[in-house]
Amino acid sequence: MSLSIGIVGLPNVGKSTLFNALTKKGVPAENYPFCTIDPSVGVVAVPDPRLTRLSEMSHSAKTIPAAVEFVDIAGLVKGASEGEGLGNQFLSHIREVDAIAEVVRMFDDPDITHVHGSVDPLNDIEVINLELILADWQSVSKQLERVEREAKSGDKEKIAERDLLAKLAPVLESGKMAHSLELNDMERELIKQFHLLTMKPILYVLNRKSGAVNVDAEEGERFRVLKNFLAEQNAPFVVVDAGVEHELSDVVDSERADFRRELGVSEDGLDALIKKGYETLNLISFFTTGEKESRAWTVRRGSTAPEAGAAIHSDFRDKFIRAEVIQWDKLLASGSHAKAREQGLLRTEGKGYIVQDGDVMEFLHS
């Protein structure tokens, strides 16, 4: 499953530093045939201690984590929707990703110029989001003109497209994102073909800087309005120190915790970002485990057993008979598949089973 997160942001917010730190957590691309070999794409492992423990239990020769792509997208400036800066490149690249990681500068530093002269996280967010909205409004307006003509033929599909575009246009024109519009099931499916930027999920990455004055540490007005915005939007966010994470990427694992303590950064911000990005894409992991390998497989939340099987091989979907399922912690407690079977803990599930995060699965097909 090829799913990617585009890293976007204004100049000098730490976007490239963050991407470079992420790429140090890269995984061998040969294990993920969907991956693009491109210097602007980082394929990173999704941290998952459950997989490590399953691999230890099975004495697996290989351990292959789930992976997600992060794409370094050209920096945005005000007026991007009108072609300012690298605006056209920015917009074309962001259309190709499945979610947006919006890097927001949280630190004051006189040696690093802010493109707008002063650091204001919410203002930065509004600048970027407005450019996305304006680009979508232009796109919707053009499509509406075309579809209005086509709908005069009486074609039901074109009429449905026209009606949806007509609902979208005033929402975007008022400065709101497309995802704020309430849609029915048919409209949710139909809107996909418009490839709107503001329908993509957004994860806000709040980038602090060790040793600098950080907005959240001040607890002032800038942080208050940012917190209110994130709460009102129910927006997912993570806090990172991209500079520290980039420095730590070259430190051996055994010494990393000590360096974190010295720098005053207690948690691994990159791991938090990767896991939250995975959630933002609405993805979960199920596992297969054995002596040959233990592996985390990626599926969309709500996938059926045959759909999950397709992540491994199309036969597991097309010729699906049943799946044996057990949650990872119950398997670990049993010690092996054989013991779990003896204890009656393995469940047999059919085509309608909805896969749960953390399921360990074996598929039977014809």
N, C-alpha and C positions, 0 to 999 in steps of 0.2 A: 504494500500500500504506500503510494508516494504522496506524502503530505508534508507541507513546508510552512515555515513561519518566516515572514519577512521582517528584518530588523530595520526600522525607520526612525528618523529623528532629524532635528535641526543640526546645523554644523556645530562642532565643539561640545557635544553633549556626552561623548564617550561611546558612540555607536561602534566605531571601528575597533576600539580597544576591547569592547565587549565581544565582538565577533571573533577577534583574534584569540581571546581567552577561551571562547567556546570551541574553536577549531583544535585547540590543544587537547580537548577531550574527545577528539575524533575517533571513529571506529573504522576497521578495515572495510572498505567499500565493497569488496567482493562478496561479503555476506548479505548485501542488500542490493539485489540486481536493479531495483528501481532508481538507484541514486544517480544523480547527475555528477559527472566529473568536471567540476568547474571551480576556479579559484574563489569565486564569490559564494560558494555553497559549502557549509560545514555540516557533515553528517555526525551527529553526536548520540552517544548512548543515553538511554533513559535510566537514571539511577533506580535500582530496585533490589533491595536486600532480600526480598522473597526468592528471587531467582538464584542469588548466591547460595542461599541455604538449600534450595532444591538440588542445585548442582553438587553441593557437598554431600548431600544424602545419597545421590545416585552415583557419586564418584565419576562424574562426567568428564570425558576427555576434552570437551569444548563447552564454553558458556557463551551464549550469544544473546545480548540484551536487545530489547526493542530500541528503535532508533527514530530520530526525527531530524529533518533538515532545517537548518537556519540559513537564510539567504541575506547577504549583506547588500542592501539596496541603496542606490545613490542618494546622497543627502538632499533634503527638501528645504526650499526657501519659500518665503511668502510670494505668491504669484505663480506657483508651480502649475496650477491648473490653466494658466495662460501661457505656459511654456518658459517661465522664468527659470534661470539656472539650468539644472538638469531635470526640469519638471516633466518633460515628456518621457524621458528615460525612467524617472521615478515611477510615474503612473503606469507605464507599460509593464514594468517589473512587478509592481505590487498587485496587478491584476492576476498574475500567474501564481501567487502564493495563496495558501488556504486560511492563514490568520496573520495578524500583524502584532509584532512586539514593538511598542512605541516607547523609545528610550527618552526619558525625561531628566534633564539635569537638575540635581538637587543641591548643588554646592556653589558657593561663591569662591572665586579664585581670580585675583587681578591679573594673573599671568596667562589665563585662558579666556580670551575675549568671547563674550556672548554676542550672538548675531544681532540681538535686539538691544544691546547695551546694558541690560541688567537681567538677573536671574529671577524668573517668575514661572514656576512649573505649570500652573494652570493656564497661563497665557500661551506658553509653548504648546500645550495640548490643543488649545483652541485654534492656534494657527494651523497646525497639522490637520486637525479634523475638518476645519473649514475648507482647506484645499481639497480634501477627499470629497466633501459634500459638493463643492463647486464643480469638480470633475464629473461627479455622478449626475448633477443637474444638467450639465451640458449634454451628456450622453443620453439621458432620459428625454430631454427636449427634442433632440434630433430623432430619436427612435419614435417618439410620439407623433411627430409630423409625418413620418413614413407610414406608421401603422394606421393612423387615422384615415389615410387614403386607401390603404388595403382593406380596412374594415368595412368600407362602403360596399364591398362586394357581398356582404352578408356572411362571410366566413366566420364561424363561431370562435375558432381559435384566435383569429385576428381581433375580433371584438373583445375577447377576454384579455388579450395583451393590451389593447387600447385602454380598457377600463382600468387595468392595473397601473399602467404608465400614467394615466390621468390622476390616479390617487397618489402616486409617488411624487410627481412634479411639484405640487404645492408644499409637500413635507420638506423636500430638499431646498426649495426656494426660501422657506422660512428658517433655514439654517439648522435643520435637524437631520440626523442620520436616517438612512433607509430602514435600518433595523428597529427604529422606534415605531414604525408603522405596524399596527395590528393586522395580521394576515390570516386568512383561512388556509386549510391544507392545500387547496388547489393553487392559491396565490403563492404559497411558499414554494411549491414546486415550479411554478411558472416563472418566478422572479429569478431563478438560477440562471436562465438563459441571458439575462441582461448583464451579468458579470459586474455587479456594482461593488465599488470599493467599500462603501459604508454598510454593506451586508456582512462583511468579514468580521469575525470576532477579534476584539482588540485586548491584548494584555499589556498593561502599563508597567514599564520597567523603570523604577525610581533609582537613579544612579547617584549614589553618595560618593564622597571622596575623603579618604582617611587624611587627617591633619588639616582639613579645610573647614570652613564654616558651612554646616549643612542645614538646609531649610527645616528639616524635621527636628533637628536638635534645638533650634531656636524657639520652636513652638509658637511662632508668631502668626501674623495674618496670612502670609503666603502659604503656610502649612495648613492653617484652618480651612481656607477656601478649597485647597486641594483635597483635603480629607472629605469635605462636604460633597465635592464633585464625585469622588470615587464612590461614596456611600449612596448618593442619589442615583448614580448610573448602575449601581451594583456591579461595578467594574472589577475584574480580577487584576491584581497587581502583585509585584514582588519588589523587594528592596535589594539592591546589589551595590558592590563597590567594584566597578569594572577594572579600575587600576590595580587594586589589590589582587583581584582574581587573576589578572594577567600576569602579575609578578609571581603568584603562587603556582601558576601552571608549570613553571620550570623547577619547582621544588619537589623533592622526592616525597612520597606519601607519608613516610614515617616521621618526617620533620614538619609537615604542613600544619598540624594542629598547633605546634609551638609557635610557628610564624604567625598564625591567625591570632593567637593570644597577644603576641607582641604588638600586632597592628590594630588590636581592638576590634577585630571582625570575628565574631564567634561562630557564625554559621556559613556553610558553603552556599554562597549566593547563586552560583551557576547551577548547582543541583536543584535548588529551589526554582530557578527560572525554567530549566528543562522540564521538570515535573509539572509545573504550572502551565507551561506551553502545551504539553501533552494533554492535560485536562481541558485547556481552552479549545483544542481541536476536537474535543468530545471523544477522546480515544481511551480505550482500556486495554489491558494486557491479559492474555491467557497463556498458559505454559504447557510445554511438553518437556518431559525429563526422562533420561535414561543414561546408560553408560556411554553411548556415543556422544550425546550432547544434551544439554539443558538449554531451552530457548524460550524467550518471551516473544509472543506473536501479537501483532497490533490489529485491533478491529475497532470499528465505531461502536460506541455505547448503544445498546439495543439490538445488536446483531444476533441472528439466529445461529444455531449450531452449524448448519450447512454453510452459511456465509462465513463463519469463523474458519471452517475447514478449508475454504477456498484460499485462505491466507497461506496455507501449507501447499495445497495442490488442488487443481480444479476438480479432480475426481472425488475429493472429499465433499464437494458441493454437489456435483452432478450425479454421483452414484452413492450418495449418502444413505446409510442404513440406520446407524445409531452412533451415539458417542458415550463413552464412559467418563464420568465427571466426578471430581472431588475437589474441594477447596484446598488450597496450598497448605494451610496450617494443619488441617486434619490429616493430610498425607504425611507431613513431617512428623506429626505425633504418632502415626502408625509405624513409620520407619521405612516403608516400601509399598509399592502397589500390591504385592502379593499379600502382605499383612492387612492392608486396608480392605482387600477383597474378602479375606477370611473374617474380618470384623464386620462385614456388611456395610462398609462406609462408601463404597463406590456406587454411584447412581447410574442407571441407564436412561439416557435422554434421547428424545426423538427430534424430528425436524423443527418442531415449534419451540424448542427450548431457547430461551434468551440467555446468552452467555454473560456470566458475571465476572467482574474484575477479580483476578486471582484464581480462577478455575484452572485446574490441571486436567487436560483432556486427552483422550485417545479415541481416534475415529475408526469406525468400521464402514467399509464401502464395498459395493458389489464388484 
